[in-house]
Amino acid sequence: DAKTTQPNSMESNEEEPVHLPCNHSTISGTDYIHWYRQLPSQGPEYVIHGLTSNVNNRMASLAIAEDRKSSTLILHRATLRDAAVYYCILTTQGGSEKLVFGKGTKLTVNP
Amino acid sequence: DAEITQSPRHKITETGRQVTLACHQTWNHNNMFWYRQDLGHGLRLIHYSYGVQDTNKGEVSDGYSVSRSNTEDLPLTLESAASSQTSVYFCASSVTATGELFFGEGSRLTVL
């Protein structure tokens, strides 16, 4: 199964942009890149996903490298509410049961 | 608003007892999933279902069972609870097999 590598933790200041990296060097051509986040004491929530092109939504942007071996989740202006564990996940062949949640990156946002 | 709810949110039980965690969603999603999350770990898939009468084993299914008799519910049963099953359990649902997962708030289970 394709795997992802993320830093264990990152720190940011409120109202500044945050770039959360993810490496997935063994990604296959049909794998989607998904990002979820988990706020303290809550279930994970979907953030964004993409295949090849960069993607934007109201929560964040996803920048995917041209070779697709890495991607970056961009929070344009971090707020205290963005403090969470962020998971970068690949969908291998098959459905959502193939989503493998690793340990993710714990993002701390300083006021 | 449509939602996904889990109950109970907290439960303490004894080793050997049968425990059932409920998961109910009102989105009419065909796909439902159960995960467990242990301190310092990511989520691990226990069981999943792609529709009524369909159930499948996930990565850590030993000691757990599920049944899907309708679209809205996927109860998770621990036939004989063990201390190793102390964990936070999350239920999720999705519209399509590869689509966005919607998670419940979690059920914290302690087995003494």
Chai-1 contact restraints between the chains, C-beta under 6 A:
chainA,res_idxA,chainB,res_idxB,connection_type,confidence,min_distance_angstrom,max_distance_angstrom,comment,restraint_id
A,G43,B,F90,contact,1.0,0.0,6.0,A-B,restraint_1
A,G43,B,F103,contact,1.0,0.0,6.0,A-B,restraint_2
A,G43,B,G104,contact,1.0,0.0,6.0,A-B,restraint_3
A,G43,B,E105,contact,1.0,0.0,6.0,A-B,restraint_4
A,G43,B,G106,contact,1.0,0.0,6.0,A-B,restraint_5
A,P44,B,F103,contact,1.0,0.0,6.0,A-B,restraint_6
A,Y46,B,E100,contact,1.0,0.0,6.0,A-B,restraint_7
A,T91,B,T98,contact,1.0,0.0,6.0,A-B,restraint_8
A,G95,B,A97,contact,1.0,0.0,6.0,A-B,restraint_9
A,G95,B,T98,contact,1.0,0.0,6.0,A-B,restraint_10
A,S96,B,S94,contact,1.0,0.0,6.0,A-B,restraint_11
A,S96,B,A97,contact,1.0,0.0,6.0,A-B,restraint_12
A,S96,B,L101,contact,1.0,0.0,6.0,A-B,restraint_13
A,E97,B,Y48,contact,1.0,0.0,6.0,A-B,restraint_14
A,F101,B,G42,contact,1.0,0.0,6.0,A-B,restraint_15
A,F101,B,L43,contact,1.0,0.0,6.0,A-B,restraint_16
A,G102,B,G42,contact,1.0,0.0,6.0,A-B,restraint_17
A,K103,B,G42,contact,1.0,0.0,6.0,A-B,restraint_18
